């Protein structure tokens, strides 16, 4: 089992969840702009880091 690939998948899923939650808050016209910004940026960082880990990790069979 490749730990880096598993961690990359978890980061990617957390990033997607953060971006979806930010989109949900935007659609609800929430007044918490700071919260939306922080969650959106963290979600984007997690998503890009997770994709990078999954993409750059080789399978060692």
N, C-alpha and C positions, 0 to 999 in steps of 0.2 A: 504494500500500500504506500502510495506516494503522499507524504504529509504536506508537501508544498502545494500539490495539486488540490488536495482536499481543503486546505486553508484558503487557497485562491477561490474555490467554489463557494465557500462560506462567505468570504468578503464580497464576492460578486452578488450573492443573494441578499446580503445586508445592504449593499449599495442600491440594488433594485428596489428593495423595500423602502429605503430612505427617499429615493426619488419619487416613488409612487405616493408616499405620504405627503411629500411636498406638493405634488400635483393635486392631491385631494384637498389640501389646505388652500391652495390657490383657487380651486373651483368653488370652495365654500366661502370665498371672499373673507378669509380670516384677517383680523387686524394685527396678528402677531407676525409682523414682517421679519423681525430679528430671528425668531424661531424658525420661520420658513427658510431664511437664508442660511442659517447654521446647519439645519438638517439637510438642505439641498447640497451644500458644499461638502459636508461629510459623506453624504451618499455618493456624490460624484467621485470623491477621492477613493472610497471603498470600492466602487464599481471599477474604476480604472486600474487600481492596484490588483484587484482580483483577476481581471481579464489579463493583465500583464503576467501574473504568476501562472495562470493556466496556460497561456500562450507560450511562455518561455521555458516551461518545465518539460524536459524530455521524459518519455516513458522508458524505464529500465526493466525490460523483461528478461 
